[in-house]
Amino acid sequence: MNNSSLLRAFFVGRAIAEVVYEQVEAGVTEALSELGKFDAEQRENLRNFVEDVMDRAAREQAMQTRSTATSTPGGTAVDFAGAPSSDLQATIDDLRAEIAELRSQLQLYRSRSEQP
């Protein structure tokens, strides 16, 4: 091997190293960019998820608050909040009992207002 071929091999090796370095740098930069985008998207998705959950919880709490304590004309409060949602029959029975109580109170009110 002569001096010029050694010199040429050196520069070819150096050029290969530079090109590989640039390609690795571009690949790592692209990967980090995609990772940053993915992270931002996941944070946004998590924020939207938490916001949806909190909105739904607030709506359900407001609905529960409206239906939790229903006052009857006698002034007693009927609480349905303690009934688990899976115990549908018990809730129906409670509602029927409240309707019966309201009917009797209404009949009592009507009978009092009809008397002079």
Secondary structure, DSSP 8 states (H G I E B T S, - for coil): --HHHHHHHHHHHHHHHHHHHHHHHHHHHHHHHHHHHHHHHHHHHHHHHHHHHHHHHHHHHHHHHHHHEEE-TTS-EEE-TTS-TT-HHHHHHHHHHHHHHHHHHHHHHHHHHH--
